[in-house]
Amino acid sequence: MASDAWKKHERAVAKRLGGQRAGPTGKTGSDVLHPAFAIEAKERKSVPKYLEDFLDQAERSARPEQLPIVVLHKLGKRHDNDIVLIRLRHFEDWYGGTES
């Protein structure tokens, strides 16, 4: 059932990162319960191509000992509100995961 795709995604993220799917808690908690992270697991039919391009560029530029990230800034806003993007596989390589 298509409406269950988001639940499957939440379960997959929880498994990969060693957390537990919270279930239908609404807006009161994270999608995935984890001792170190407040995880919101979101799924969309498409992701803006420019975000993928930014991540590809970070990957090409990174040396083996570096973590490729993108820091996305909204013009006119405070930098402490910037968004950090990272691919899940790189996050797992650096911070651990339970599934490859």
PEKA-V740580 format. One record per helix or strand. SS is the DSSP state (H for helix, E for strand). FROM is the first residue (numbers start at 1). TO is the last residue. If there is no record, write none. Layout:
# PEKA-V740580
<<SS & FROM & TO> <SS & FROM & TO>>
This chain:
# PEKA-V740580
<<H & 2 & 17> <E & 20 & 21> <E & 32 & 33> <E & 39 & 39> <H & 49 & 61> <E & 70 & 72> <H & 79 & 81> <E & 83 & 85> <H & 88 & 95>>
